[in-house]
Amino acid sequence: MSAESPGSDDALATRYPSTARIWNYQLGGTDNFDVDRQASEAANAVVRGLGVPTGAETATEARAGRSTVP
């Protein structure tokens, strides 16, 4: 962790990913920042290698009330 002050709320929002904004991105929303999209794509790359559903698949299924687990 850094000892420096994060500054304004806007600077903090664009510096660190947020799970809510990542979820928004996974659902195709527009209320997210580049840092959220990068974190989301990095996580998707990891799970693709494991052969499990990506965040977008999981978010879409959860929103629809379905399970991605067979």
C-alpha positions, 0 to 999 in steps of 0.5 A, spaced: 500 500 500 502 507 498 502 512 504 500 517 499 494 521 499 489 518 494 487 525 493 480 527 490 474 522 489 475 522 482 482 521 482 481 515 486 475 512 482 479 512 476 485 509 479 483 503 482 478 498 480 471 497 483 467 491 483 460 495 482 463 498 475 467 491 473 460 488 474 457 494 470 462 493 464 461 485 464 453 487 463 455 491 457 454 498 461 457 504 460 458 507 467 465 504 468 472 507 467 478 504 463 481 501 470 475 497 471 475 494 464 482 492 464 481 489 471 475 485 468 479 483 462 485 481 466 480 476 470 476 474 464 483 472 461 485 468 467 478 464 468 478 462 460 485 459 461 481 455 467 475 453 462 470 456 467 465 462 465 468 469 464 465 475 468 461 477 462 457 470 462 456 469 469 454 477 470 449 475 464 446 469 467 446 472 474 442 477 471 437 473 468 436 468 474 440 462 471 446 459 473 452 458 469 454 451 473 451 445 469 
